[in-house]
Amino acid sequence: SAVSFRNSVGVSAEWVTAESGDIAFQLEGGNQLKVAHAVGYDCNQGVVVGSAGKDLGTPVRPTIENCVFWLMSEACIRTDGNQPVIRNNILSVVPGKYVYEISTTNDVDSDYNSIWLGEGGRMFRRTLPIELSPVPIIYETVGKWAAVSGQDLHSYDGDPMLANPELRNFRLKSQAGRWEPALGVWTNDMVSSPLIDAGDPDSAGWTNEPWANGGRINIGPFGGS
């Protein structure tokens, strides 16, 4: 794992990039954990959430927000015993793999994300004990997952229109203007990303975005900054 928290309390990983590895971020045990404004690129798994910590105070679910996990080769988020809160993220997997891999008894609290299944990515898989079912529960599409689970009801299903993800530029395209870090200049695009002002309306981070910010946080790692 590039970043691993084990039985930690009140710890966060922010503005961290993990590339071409196995697990970008692993949260095992602990309490009050957060991954925010982070990037996972070309890894097997973005975030693996293990069991909740014991005797570490009032349980607070781990939070994964304003991150991008792009072209994960196994899963963007896998849960094995705790229920993470997943907000304002960009999630993408390679063909045939799943955005969420969920254990038998676990679940997620997910909404206001951008989910890009591209050319054959899949949404959700839950593996059950063999005595309950010889095959996993699978939802291929965002729409089916949302209809059955009630999760990701406000998430965007489609091309997020990123500046240049192949070159690790995950800024949102904008007709109004965006920063181009490779050139050190501001530039304008022909189109604007649908992720602009599309994040969780309860997220207060939009106040950190430059004016005019629309009064609502952007989805993605630069939302709330």
C-alpha positions in Angstrom: 0.0 0.0 0.0 1.3 3.5 -0.8 -0.5 5.0 2.3 -1.7 2.7 5.1 -3.5 3.7 8.3 -3.7 0.9 10.9 -5.6 1.5 14.2 -5.1 5.3 13.8 -7.4 8.0 15.2 -8.1 11.4 13.5 -5.7 10.9 10.7 -6.1 12.1 7.1 -4.2 11.7 3.8 -4.6 14.8 1.7 -3.0 16.0 -1.6 -1.2 12.6 -2.0 -0.7 10.9 -5.4 -0.3 7.1 -5.7 0.6 5.6 -9.1 1.1 2.2 -10.6 0.9 0.2 -7.4 -1.4 -2.3 -5.7 -3.4 -0.4 -3.1 -3.3 3.4 -3.2 -4.8 3.9 0.3 -5.5 1.3 3.0 -7.6 2.1 6.1 -7.5 -0.7 8.6 -9.1 -0.3 12.0 -8.9 3.1 13.5 -11.5 5.9 13.8 -12.1 9.3 12.2 -10.0 8.6 9.1 -10.1 10.6 5.9 -8.7 10.5 2.3 -9.2 13.8 0.5 -7.9 15.7 -2.6 -5.9 12.5 -3.4 -5.1 10.8 -6.7 -4.8 7.2 -7.5 -3.7 6.4 -11.1 -3.2 3.0 -12.7 -3.3 1.1 -9.4 -5.1 -2.2 -8.7 -7.3 -0.6 -6.0 -7.9 3.0 -4.9 -9.1 2.7 -1.3 -9.4 -0.5 0.7 -11.5 0.0 3.9 -11.0 -2.7 6.5 -12.8 -3.3 9.8 -13.7 -0.6 12.2 -11.4 0.1 15.1 -12.4 -1.1 18.6 -12.3 0.9 21.8 -11.3 4.1 20.0 -14.1 6.4 21.0 -17.4 7.0 19.3 -17.2 5.4 15.9 -17.0 7.9 13.0 -17.1 6.4 9.5 -14.1 7.0 7.2 -14.5 9.7 4.6 -13.3 9.6 1.0 -14.0 13.0 -0.6 -12.8 15.0 -3.6 -10.4 12.4 -4.9 -9.8 10.8 -8.3 -9.2 7.1 -8.8 -8.6 6.7 -12.5 -8.2 3.4 -14.4 -8.2 1.1 -11.4 -7.5 -2.4 -12.6 -9.5 -4.1 -9.8 -11.7 -1.7 -7.9 -11.9 2.0 -7.0 -13.2 1.3 -3.5 -13.3 -2.1 -1.6 -14.9 -2.4 1.8 -14.3 -5.4 4.1 -16.0 -4.3 7.4 -16.6 -0.6 7.7 -19.0 1.8 5.8 -17.2 4.7 4.2 -18.8 8.0 3.3 -17.9 8.7 -0.4 -18.5 12.2 -1.8 -17.4 14.4 -4.7 -15.0 11.8 -6.2 -14.1 10.9 -9.8 -14.1 7.1 -10.1 -13.0 5.1 -13.1 -12.1 1.4 -13.7 -10.7 -0.6 -16.6 -13.1 -2.8 -18.7 -14.7 -5.7 -16.8 -13.8 -4.4 -13.3 -15.9 -2.8 -10.6 -16.1 0.7 -9.0 -17.3 -0.8 -5.7 -16.3 -4.2 -4.4 -18.3 -4.8 -1.2 -18.1 -7.6 1.4 -21.1 -9.6 2.5 -22.2 -7.5 5.5 -20.8 -4.1 4.5 -22.1 -1.2 2.5 -21.2 2.3 1.4 -22.7 5.8 1.8 -22.1 7.3 -1.6 -23.4 10.2 -3.6 -22.5 13.2 -5.7 -19.6 11.4 -7.4 -18.6 11.2 -11.0 -18.5 7.6 -12.3 -16.9 6.9 -15.6 -17.3 3.3 -16.8 -15.8 4.0 -20.2 -15.6 1.0 -22.5 -16.9 -1.8 -20.3 -16.3 -0.9 -16.6 -18.9 -2.1 -14.1 -20.5 -0.6 -11.1 -20.9 -2.9 -8.1 -20.1 -6.5 -7.0 -20.9 -8.1 -3.6 -19.4 -11.5 -2.9 -21.5 -13.8 -0.7 -20.7 -17.0 1.2 -21.0 -20.0 -1.1 -23.9 -21.4 1.1 -25.9 -18.2 0.4 -25.1 -17.8 -3.3 -22.6 -19.5 -5.6 -22.4 -16.2 -7.7 -21.9 -12.6 -6.6 -24.5 -9.9 -6.7 -23.6 -7.6 -9.6 -24.9 -4.3 -10.9 -23.4 -3.4 -14.3 -24.6 0.2 -14.5 -24.8 3.3 -12.3 -28.5 3.5 -12.9 -29.2 -0.1 -11.8 -27.0 0.3 -8.7 -28.7 3.6 -7.7 -32.2 2.2 -8.3 -31.6 -0.8 -6.1 -29.4 0.6 -3.4 -30.5 4.2 -3.1 -26.9 5.3 -3.3 -25.3 7.6 -5.9 -28.7 9.0 -6.8 -27.1 12.4 -7.6 -23.9 11.1 -9.1 -22.9 11.9 -12.7 -22.7 8.9 -15.0 -20.6 9.8 -18.1 -17.5 11.4 -19.4 -16.2 13.8 -16.7 -14.4 16.0 -19.3 -11.0 16.2 -17.6 -8.2 18.3 -19.1 -5.8 15.5 -19.9 -6.1 12.4 -17.6 -3.5 10.5 -19.7 -0.9 13.1 -18.6 -2.3 13.1 -15.0 -4.0 16.4 -15.4 -7.3 15.9 -13.6 -8.5 19.5 -13.7 -12.0 20.1 -15.1 -12.4 21.5 -18.5 -13.9 25.0 -18.3 -15.0 27.6 -20.9 -14.6 30.2 -18.1 -10.9 29.2 -17.6 -8.8 26.8 -15.7 -5.1 26.5 -14.6 -2.7 24.7 -17.0 0.1 23.5 -14.7 2.4 22.3 -17.5 2.5 25.8 -19.0 2.0 27.8 -15.9 -0.9 29.8 -17.5 -4.6 30.1 -17.4 -6.5 28.6 -20.4 -10.0 28.2 -21.8 -11.6 25.1 -23.2 -14.3 24.7 -25.8 -16.5 22.9 -23.4 -17.1 22.9 -19.6 -17.1 19.8 -17.5 -20.5 18.7 -16.0 -18.7 18.2 -12.7 -18.4 22.0 -12.1 -20.8 23.0 -9.3 -22.1 19.4 -9.2 -20.7 18.3 -5.8 -22.6 17.7 -2.5 -24.6 20.9 -1.8 -23.8 20.3 1.9 -20.1 20.5 1.4 -18.8 23.8 2.6 -15.5 23.6 0.7 -16.9 25.7 -2.2 -16.0 28.8 -0.2 -12.3 28.1 -0.9 -12.8 28.1 -4.6 -12.0 31.2 -6.6 -14.8 33.6 -7.6 -17.1 33.0 -9.5 -17.5 29.6 -7.9 -21.2 29.1 -8.3 -21.8 28.6 -4.6 -21.3 24.9 -4.8 -18.3 22.6 -4.6 -16.9 21.0 -7.8 -16.5 17.2 -8.0 -12.9 16.1 -8.2 -9.5 16.6 -6.4 -9.5 20.4 -6.9 -13.0 20.9 -5.7 -12.9 23.1 -2.6 -9.5 24.6 -3.4 
